[in-house]
Amino acid sequence: MPNPSPLIAGLLGRCPRCGKGKLFAGVMDIVPQCVECKLSLAAQDSGDGPVFFALVIVGFLAVGLAAVTELRYSPPLWVHAALWIPFTIVACIVCMRFFKAWLIAIQYKNRPETFT
């Protein structure tokens, strides 16, 4: 059973061993066990890494896009709030899911014995 690439497993939110089972139960919760290959995922934690990566990337994008919008169109403040608050929330959730799955897949690739 070949292991999927950590990048592919992260992008798809799949099990790092089989690449078929879902890694998430809900928005951010990790499933306790893969339904396909029975890999235990209960003790796996990606720590604060996904939050750091998501905030840096999304913060850079949101501030840059808001600055371009302000310089080009000069919209009222409520337009900025209507654009950038939802963008930031959705983009952070999407990025955190990817980075959480990716970091767990990298942990499995480098130290599979910790997944017992």
VEXMIVEX-946642 format. One record per residue (C-alpha): residue in one letter; x, y, z. Coordinates in steps of 0.1 Angstrom, whole numbers, padded with zeros to 4 digits, always signed. Example, Ala and Ser with C-alpha at 12.3 -4.5 7.8 and 13.67 -1.06 7.14 Angstrom:
<sites>
A+0123-0045+0078;S+0137-0011+0071;
</sites>
This chain:
<sites>
M+0000+0000+0000;P+0020+0031-0012;N+0018+0062+0009;P+0003+0093-0008;S+0024+0125-0011;P+0020+0147+0020;L+0011+0176-0003;I-0017+0156-0019;A-0029+0143+0014;G-0029+0178+0028;L-0047+0193-0002;L-0074+0166-0001;G-0076+0163+0036;R-0070+0125+0035;C-0054+0099+0056;P-0016+0101+0054;R-0012+0063+0051;C-0038+0052+0026;G-0049+0085+0010;K-0085+0074+0009;G-0101+0080+0043;K-0111+0114+0054;L-0088+0131+0079;F-0114+0156+0092;A-0147+0151+0111;G-0163+0185+0107;V-0143+0217+0100;M-0111+0212+0121;D-0115+0181+0142;I-0093+0151+0133;V-0110+0117+0131;P-0099+0093+0158;Q-0092+0065+0132;C-0091+0062+0095;V-0122+0043+0083;E-0102+0028+0053;C-0069+0016+0068;K-0077+0019+0106;L-0047+0041+0112;S-0050+0057+0147;L-0051+0095+0144;A-0064+0102+0179;A-0030+0113+0194;Q-0019+0134+0164;D-0017+0171+0169;S-0002+0196+0145;G+0003+0222+0172;D+0003+0259+0163;G+0020+0255+0129;P-0012+0257+0108;V-0023+0288+0126;F+0011+0305+0120;F+0012+0297+0083;A-0025+0306+0077;L-0022+0340+0095;V+0010+0349+0077;I-0002+0340+0042;V-0038+0353+0046;G-0027+0384+0064;F-0002+0392+0036;L-0030+0387+0010;A-0057+0406+0028;V-0035+0436+0036;G-0021+0437+0001;L-0055+0433-0016;A-0071+0459+0007;A-0043+0483-0001;V-0047+0478-0038;T-0084+0483-0035;E-0080+0514-0014;L-0055+0530-0038;R-0073+0521-0070;Y-0110+0526-0060;S-0110+0545-0026;P-0142+0528-0014;P-0159+0537+0019;L-0149+0519+0051;W-0179+0497+0051;V-0170+0482+0017;H-0136+0473+0031;A-0153+0456+0061;A-0177+0438+0039;L-0149+0425+0016;W-0120+0417+0039;I-0136+0404+0071;P-0154+0375+0053;F-0123+0369+0030;T-0100+0367+0060;I-0122+0343+0079;V-0129+0319+0050;A-0093+0320+0038;C-0079+0313+0073;I-0102+0283+0077;V-0092+0269+0043;C-0055+0274+0049;M-0056+0260+0084;R-0073+0228+0072;F-0047+0224+0045;F-0017+0231+0067;K-0031+0209+0095;A-0035+0179+0072;W-0002+0186+0055;L+0017+0187+0088;I+0001+0155+0100;A+0010+0139+0067;I+0046+0150+0071;Q+0047+0137+0107;Y+0035+0103+0094;K+0060+0103+0066;N+0090+0111+0089;R+0079+0092+0120;P+0052+0066+0112;E+0060+0048+0145;T+0042+0076+0164;F+0009+0067+0148;T+0000+0037+0169;
</sites>
